[in-house]
Amino acid sequence: MFESLSDRLGGVFDRLTKQGALSEDDVRTALREVRVALLEADVSLPVARNFIKSVEKKATGAAVTKSVTPGQQVVKIVHDELIGVLTGDGDPGTLRIDQAPAPILMVGLQGSGKTTTTAKLAKRLTERDKKRVLMASLDVNRPAAMEQLEILGKQIGVDTLPIVKGEDPVTIAKRAKTQAAFGGYDVYMLDTAGRLHIDQELIAQAAAVRDVVTPRETLLVVDGLTGQDAVNVATEFDDKIGVSGVVLTRMDGDGRGGAALSMREVTGKPIRFVGLGEKMDALETFEPERVAGRILG
Ligand code: GDP
């Protein structure tokens, strides 16, 4: 178990206050603890450094050093700063799907939870937003992945584009677009092929599909437990394909959510949803408060 940041700071300030009034150096000592807590939560070093710098400015004011509860004050400043970094413009749960049929491109590495997330999101759009959704898998190299989406579609009552053997991803995307237009769908979701690593072929394929459908949203699905790797993957996908938002999966695991902070700070992309389990209902709108609480412990 991690020692929570609040407890940790409490301990530091207990020692400090016994020596009289707090100095700015004392606050700096406390901020070192904050930095360790951030690194333990898997926030990358440069992001943690920047973050501490901006907290330091606010925490060295008289309100903190003269406070009877400086530990709590610093925790509050850190908390508010976390919320500031994690909060994007607009509501993360509102997708740009007003013009029917609106294409949503789902991208990400194999195993990130892309197919599962596609189905979870389709279910949410169907049930909450009352949209008619069509899903299509473009993963022609892995027939099992195509079948998996079909099975999930049946399970949640969302249509999938019939599988035609031997088609290439661009042809499938065009067929999905036509089917969505003529079938009266509000949204069509394209589950692109995943690979273990980002390679030329993966990027070329996703870019070709993007150019054919002009997605309203391109959502990158990344495994929230992979920390800094998740951020690198996001940077690369965004550079090469362009991403409109991120879905962090496996946030039900025991990671501490630092990836969310690094993601926001490094890529500037909003986190839209978090995956909280394998079940089809385990998808929630991203809430900065929850992640901040998790990082702080
Ligand atoms: P893909 O290769 O990216 O399409 O990955 P899948 O959608 O097939 O998911 C891989 C595995 O991760 C499956 O066993 C999913 O049930 C599981 N998974 C996906 N999202 C989550 C999540 O948010 N939490 C947990 N615990 N498991 C997840």
Boltz pocket constraint, residues with backbone or C-beta under 6 A from the ligand:
constraints:
  - pocket:
      binder: B
      contacts: [[A, 108], [A, 109], [A, 110], [A, 111], [A, 112], [A, 113], [A, 114], [A, 115], [A, 116], [A, 117], [A, 194], [A, 248], [A, 249], [A, 250], [A, 251], [A, 252], [A, 253], [A, 274], [A, 275], [A, 276], [A, 277], [A, 278], [A, 282]]
      max_distance: 6.0
